[in-house]
Amino acid sequence: MSTAAVTRTRRPGAVLADLLPAATATRARLRDAALVVGGAALTGAAAQLVVPVPGSPVPVTGQTFAALLVGASLGAGRGFLSLALYTLVGMAGMPWFAGGAGSATFGYVLGMLLAATVVGALARRGGDRGVLRTAGTMALGSLIIYAVGVPYLALAADLSFGKAVAVGMLPFLIGDALKAALAMGALPAAWKLAGRRG
């Protein structure tokens, strides 16, 4: 990649995926399609890491972390398309949702779709380039997932909102903090590595 191309992709409006070279518009479209499919596959693979939580219909999975990383790495547009593909393929029968598309936990999947989009938009504004910014970006993404997933859980499982919060959010806050810590290390480090290679 030329020096001009490197400088252009590192502007504040760039995300990590923009650092992958594409010499022509056709190659850029192929790159973007591969990233969208890869992000969906990564989220689906991470969803297979399931740890049941006693007393809760919501398990701990890797899919929320993957969805937020996909959004931050790909940006809002590609992140949305990637999570939309993940959602649609899962609804079509791919067994990569915890509990399935018709379960009470499906709201978290919808929340991930929105969260990946918002996190991607924040990443385009530099929300993944520093430790504190990344922490804030990941925290907001997690809150969006809960904002959709918890009310959906309450309605689908016929729970009070307080009970849905107790079983569908509170047991997962420590895990979310650990995921945010991983992202706080990984994303800024990826930008630093890209800077050294440039």
N, C-alpha and C positions, 0 to 999 in steps of 0.2 A: 504494500500500500504506500502511495506517495506521502510525502510530508504534508502536503495540502489536504489530502484525504484524511490523514490521521487527525490533523487539527480540526477539520470540519466535523468529524464524528465525535470529538471530545467536547464539543460545545455543550453548554448546559442543557440543551434540548435533546441530547443523545442518551441512549440507554446502552447497556452492554452489547446487546444483539447488533447494534449499529456498527460495532467495531469489526464485524465479520465482513470481509470485502465482497463486493459484487460489482463487476466492471460494467455490466449493462443492465438495462431495465428488466430484461427477461431473467437474467441471473438473480437480480434482486427479488423478483417475484418468486422464483424457485426457492431461494434462500428463505424468504418469509414463510412460504408454504411448509417447508421442512421444519422451521422453527415452531410453527403453530402445531403441526402434528407431533413433533417431539415434546412440546410442552404438555399436550394432552396425554401423551404416553407416559411422561414422567409423573404427572399427577395421578394417573391410573395405577402406575406401579407403586407409588408411595402410599396409595390407598390400601394396598395389600398388607401394609404394616399396621396391624390392628391389635390393640390391647383393650379388652373389655374393662369397664369401670363398674365395680359392684354398686348396685342400686340405681344405675343410670342406663337408659336405652341408647345413650350416645357413647361410642367407644373412642379411645385415643387412637388417631390414625396419623399417618404422615402426609395425608393429602392437603391439609390446610397449609402446612409449611411449603409444600411443593407449589401450591397455587399462588402463594404470595411471592415466592421466588420467581415463578414464571412471569407474573405481572411485572415485577421489578426489572427482570432481565430483558423482557421482550417489549415493554412499553404498553400503553393502554390498548391500542388497536389490536396488536398481535396477541396480547395477553387475553383480551376479551374473546377473540376468535379461538384461541387455544382452549380456554375453559368452556366456551360454548360447544366446541367439538367434543370435549370430554363429557359434558353434560348430555349432549344429544346421543352420543355413542352409548353411554350408560343407560339412557332411557330406551334405547333400541335393544338392550339386552346384554351388553357387555357387563360381566359381573365385577365391576370395580367400584360400586358404591357400597358403603357399609350399610347393610340392611336392605339395599335395593332402592329403585327409583320411587316406589310407592310407600316407602317407610316414613316414619315420623322424623327421620334425620335428613330427609331430602332438602329441607330448607337450608341446611348448612352448605349443600352443594350450590344452591342458588346464591347464597351469600358469598361463596368463593368466587363465583362468576363476577359479581359486582366488585368484590374486594380486589381481585386481580386487575380490574380496569382502573380503579382508583389508585392502587399502588403503582401501576404502570404510569399513570399521569403524574404522580408525585416523583417517580424516578426520573422522568423527563425534566423535572425542575430541580434535580440534584438531590432528591430524597434518599438516594442509596449511596451517596459518596462519602459520607462521614458516619462515625459511630452513632452520635446522638441523632442525626437526621434519620439514619436507618432504623434506629429504635422507635422513633416516632412514627415512621412510615409503617413499620410492621405492626405496631400497636393499633394504629388506625385501621389497618387491614383486618386485624383480628376482631376489633369492635364491630366492623361492618358485617363480618361473618356471623357474629352473635346477634346483631340487630335484626338479621333476617332469620337465622336458624332457630333462635329461642322462641319467638312468637309462633313460628311454624310448628315447632315441637309442641307448644302449649295447645294449639288448635288440633293438630293431628292426633295427639295422645290424650286429649281431653284433660289437660292439667291446668291448674291455676298458673298465672304468669310467675308468681313467686316460686312455685314448685318447679316450673320449667327452668328458671334461673338456677335453682339449687341443684338440679340434676343435669342441666344442659350447658352450664357455663362455669359455675364456681369450681367444680372438680378439675377444670382444665387450665386454670389461670397459671399455675406453676409451670405446666408444660409449655404454655404460650410464652412465658418469660424465657424459658430455655431456648425455644425456637427463635425468639427475637435475638437472644445472645448469639446464637449461631449465625444468623443473618448479619448482625452487627460486625462480626468478624469477617464473614465471607464476602459480602458485597463491596465494602470499601477496599478490601485486600485485592479483589479482582480488578478494581479500577487502578490501584497502585501498580499491579503487575502489568496491566495494559499500558500504563504510562511509561514504565521502564522499557517495555518492548518497542514502544513507539520511537 
